[in-house]
Structure formats: structure tokens, C-alpha cells
Amino acid sequence: MATTVFGEVAAQYDDIRPGYPVEMADALAAYLGGTPELIAEIGAGTGKGTELFSRLGAPMLCLEPDPRMAEHLRAKFPQAEVVGADFESWAPSRLLPVVAGTLVWHLLDPATRCQRAHALLQEGGVIALIGRKHAYVDPAEQAALDAVFSADGKSYPDRRPEWIVDDFTASGLFRDVELRRFDSELPLATERYLRLVETFSPFRLRTPERQQSLLAELRAAVDGIGGVVHLRLETTLNLGRRLSLGQGR
């Protein structure tokens, strides 16, 4: 998992990244059937997902390897246990009832992430991952901005809403796999939109020179379509239960 990509803009990330609807917590609580003994959140960042998961009333154990992100997380959730470790190398003292995460699955190794989660979960333990695609309400806005992002051949990945649950199913390691979708709209004026873009990993991984030129091109594009971008936040709650090896789905 990348450990420094977001830490460089930790405060900005915490300010500009949209939160998650409370209905997602209700859906997760219903799936769990009660309050778990513990929720272990991987790649917790500054706590955008922690805000949602903590609504279930369970103790929170949050993994965040970047100290800059973890500083914000500890300040916001002093009651949570924050561990400076990553998902791949962390060795908990016991198996876990819930492994949760937000916007983190794509940062993990596709060859091992499901196996790793399965190994950390107790019998019947739940994996609960939140995914989100930042799409556009207006096709004209999408066309104008996609043209800017793709100009250097490094367009943002366009994943299907089902990609996480498809990963669960393909692994053969989880049962009762479910996808819940929660869509909403978010208008952002030019500068707020640019601040959001600055927190995306594909942007962070570009050279500083390309970052600045991309921001200038995006500013011109957004101003050219009226100075406001209308985002459609396609947010998914992806659920599964640990399947014992040899157990049918």
C-alpha cells in the first residue's frame, strides 16, 4: 500500500474529501446483526471512513502507516486505537470479527488482498469495504474534463461499481457477498474541485510540473463550463463473510 501519497496533503484530504451517508452505517449494522466486539479499519487515513464505522458503537482499531494521516486520525478519534502499520504486514494478536476500509482496496495487491483479509478474519467474520467513483452528472462536463485528464495518456481508472464484490466472489473465500449502492450529487466550484483533484492518487503520482499544468488546464475547462462541476458520487458498500475452506458458498 502506498504510504506517502496522501500524507503530503493530509489536511486538505480531510477537508475536501466527501464523507459517507449515515444510511451506510445502518446497512452495515443490519448485515452484522449486532454490534461487533471490534472493527479493524485498514488504511484509515484521516478518518473519513472512521466517522461512519464508529456509528456502530464498536471499539475501533485503525491501521494507518502514514504518520501525517495518523495525526489527524488521532486528533479526531482519541478513543480509537491507531496503529502505524499497513494491512500487508500487520500481525494482530487475535482473529478479527470485522475488517473494514474505505477507498483502499485498489491500493492493495490484487493477488493477495482477499487471501490476507480471509486470514485475518475469525470464523464468519465480515469484510466491509466502501468504494466510490467520482462521476459527473452532466455528460458535457464529463467529456470536457475527461479530455483534460487523458491528454497525457494517464487517464483515471474507470472501474465498474461491482469490481470489489466481483473480487470477493472470484477469490472463493467469502460467502453472503452483497453490494449496496448509495448515490448522491455534489456541486463544486472551480477551486474546490481542483482541491479535490489534488487529493486523488493518480494526480499525486504525476510529476510536480505536470500537476501544475494539469491544474491550469482543469481550471480553464471548469471555468469554460460555468465554473461549477456537478459530481455524482457513486458510493458502494461491499460486504462478505469469511468462508471456511471446504465450506460451500
Secondary structure, DSSP 8 states (H G I E B T S, - for coil): --SSTTGGGHHHHHHHS----HHHHHHHHHHHTS--S-EEEES-TTSHHHHHHGGG---EEEE---HHHHHHHHHH-TTSEEE---TTT---SS-EEEEEEES-GGGS-TTTHHHHHHHHEEEEEEEEEEEEEEEESSHHHHHHHHHHHTTTT-------TTHHHHHHHHHT-EEEEEEEEEEEEEEEEHHHHHHHHTTSHHHHTS-HHHHHHHHHHHHHHHHHTTSEEEEEEEEEEEEEEE--TT---
